[in-house]
Amino acid sequence: MEGSDTVSESFLLVCDDVPRTVVLTDSGPRAIEIVKLLRRRTGLSLWHCKSLISELPATILKNVPEEVATAMVAELHAAGATAHAEANQ
């Protein structure tokens, strides 16, 4: 559908703050700290956070502003994890 591609491109050009998704790709050597961080930042249960890091890559946050995504990625990196933020399309 050629028309939908044009709409998506127009949206990206007009919208300054494209929603982001944060993806955790590696929990690193300190998995317990990552679980605590995820619980504190997402509000998910401890069990859910543990299950997220056991099945990587895992989507941590969806449709968040760029500032929130960048802050989350920075916190994950500081705790020893590998993560990145992707622009939603």
HUFEN-V227233 format. One record per helix or strand of 3 or more residues. SS is the DSSP state (H for helix, E for strand). FROM is the first residue (numbers start at 1). TO is the last residue. Records with the same first field share a line. If there is no record, write none. Layout:
SS = FROM-TO, FROM-TO
//
This chain:
H = 2-14, 31-42, 46-54, 66-78
E = 20-26, 58-64, 82-87
//
